[in-house]
Amino acid sequence: MKELWSLWDQYFPRRPSHHNRSYVEGRVAYKIQEEAFGGIKPEVRQQLLRIGESQSRMKVRKTSDIRIVPGTVFMREFDNREHRITTFVPLHFKKRGIKKVIVGPEGVDELVAINPSVFAISPIQDPTLLKALALAHYWGKQIDDGVVTDAGEIARREQMDVTRVREILRLVIIDPQTASAIFEGRQPRTLSLEFLVRKSLPLDWELQRQRVAENGG
């Protein structure tokens, strides 16, 4: 563990308060390979985190002093459609009584542009698999950021069985190629969430892809 923590400290800003050795090994192995071969595209990771947050019962406290720069895109999923609003000017939230309102510069009438809604999850994507992968990335980020301590706390806050949380959390080690395929709906049709959580995936990305390909065949 001493050597693992030494590697952990090279890639993460803080250590989790409580830890599981296999989780630490998986996260460190992922970071080493990410450094060598590249990771998930930033836009894909952001989308996974957004989906994960929308599926989570955990509500992360956000600062009340929020300022929004021009070009910021707000996204909300409703009725399986994604709705987007783009800002044109600097904005900030202001509290009025018990409500918060968005305030723009004086004299500006049109603050945002409302974009046509699009499907948040397309028909070719596996919703169950995609949402679990997104939750894994979201939960992993909450542990890395010190918002939660471990899978046990996640389970309590999500009102889920801790064993199931640990199974889903392991998906955070899935290699970027497979994760991107799941996000885009290009994974083998036979690849299921249960296959990924019930099988002990190797930490090596190439071996992971071989395991997925064998299942797909």
N, C-alpha and C positions, 0 to 999 in steps of 0.2 A: 504493500500500500504506500510506503514511503516513496518508492520510485514512481508509482502511478500519480500520486499527488504532485510530485515534481513536474511531471508532464502536464497534468491538469492545469497547474499554475501558469504554464506557458500559453495556454489557449483561452482560459476563462478568468474573468475578473475576480471571482470569489468561489469559495468551496461551499457545497451544500451543507446545511446544518446537520442533516442526517444523510447517510449514503448507503448504497448497496454496491458491493464490489463489481457486479456484472454491469450495472449502470455506468459506473465510472470507467470501466474498461471500454464499454461500447462507445461512450462519448469521446474518450481520448483517441481510440482507434479511428473513429470517424474524422476527427480533426486532423490527425496525421495524414490520412488519405486525401482529405479535402485540400490540404496544403500542397500535396504532391500532384494531384490530378485535377483539382478544381471541384467546386461544389455545385449546389443547386443554383440556378439563375436567381438573382435577387428578386426579380418580379414574381417568380414562381413561389419563392419562400414567403414573400409578403402576402400573396394570395392564400397560401396554406395557413399562415398565422391568422389572417382575417377570417377564413372559414372556421378555423379552430376556435377562435374567440366567439363566433356566432353560435357554435354548438356547445360551448361550455357554460356551466352554471356559475362558474367563478366570475366575479365582477372585480376587475382590478381598479383600485381607486386612482382617479386621475386628478391632476391639479385643477383648481378652479380658475386659475389665471391662464387661460388658453388664448394664444394669438395665432391667427391663421394667415399664411402668406398667400399672395395671388397664385392661382394655378392649383391650389389644393383641391383634391377630388374626394368628396364624401361618398361612401358606398353603404347601402343598406340592402339586406336580403329580405324580401317579403313575397310570400306566395310563390316560392321557388324562382323568383326573378330578382335580378340585381339592379338597383336603381342608383344612378350616379348624379351628383351635383358638383359642378366645377366653379370655383370662386374666381372673380375677376380682380378684386381689390383687397387690400389688407382688412381683416375682420378681427373682432375679439368678442368673447362672451361677456355679458354684463348681467349681474343679478338684479332683477326687479321684483321685489317681494319674495315670493317662494319660487318664482320662475327665473330661468336664464334665457336671455334673448341674444341674438347675434346683432352686433352693431357695426356698421360700416362708416366710412368717411362721410362727413357732412356734404350734402349736395349730390351724392351718388345714389341714383334710384335703382339701377339694375346691378345687384350685387353678385348674382350667380347665374349660371346657365344650367338648365335641367336637361340632361341627356336622355335619349330613349332607353328604356329598360331592356336588359338582356337576361337570358337565362343564367342563373348563378351556377347551376350544374347542368351540363348538357346531357342529352340522352345517351351519348356514347360513354359517358363516365359512369363508374360504379359508385353510387352515392355512399354506400356503407363503407367501402374501402377508402374512398377519398376523405370522408369525414373523420375516420379513425386516424388516418395519416396526418390530417390537419390537427387533430387534437393532440397527437403525439408531439408535433412540433410546437404547438402552443404551450402544452404542459412543460416541455423541456425548457422553453424560454422562461417560463415562470420560475422554474427551479434555478436556472442560471442567473436570473435577475434577483433572486432572493425573496421573491413574492411568497413562495411556498417552500417548505423544507424538504419534502419527500413525497413518495407515492401515497403514503398513508394520509397525509394532509390533503392531497388532491382528492383522494377517495372520499374523505369526509365532506369536503366542500362541493364535490360533484354528486354526492349521494350515490356512490357506486361501490361495488365490491372492490377491495384493494387488489385482489388477484387480477381482476379484469383490467384495472388501471395499469398494473405493471405489464400486462400483456400488450396493451395498446401503446404504452410508453416506449416499449422496445422498438416500435416502428420508427423511432427517430433515427435509428442507425441504418435504415435502408439507404442503399447507395443512390446518388443523385440521378443516375440514368433511369433506374426503376421508379424512383419517386416522381420524376418528371413524366414518365410514361403513365403512371397512375393518375397524375393531375390532368394530363391531356386525354386520357381514355384510350391509350395505346397499349396497355398491358394485355397479356394473354387473357382471353375470355375465361379461361379456367382458373385464373389466379383469384383467390378469394381472401377475405380478411381472416377467416378461420385457418387457412393454410399458413398465413404469415405469423399468426399469433400462437398457433399450436406447434409449429416447427421451430426449432431453435436455429435461427439464422446465424451463419458464421459472420464474424466481424469483417472478414476480407471481402471487399466489394466484388471482385471477380468471381469468388465462390458463391456469393449471393446471387449474382446474375445467372450463374450456371444452375443453381437450385430453382430459380424462377423459370428458366427455360425448360428444365426437365419437367416441372409441374405443368407448364404450358403445352408440352408435347403429349 
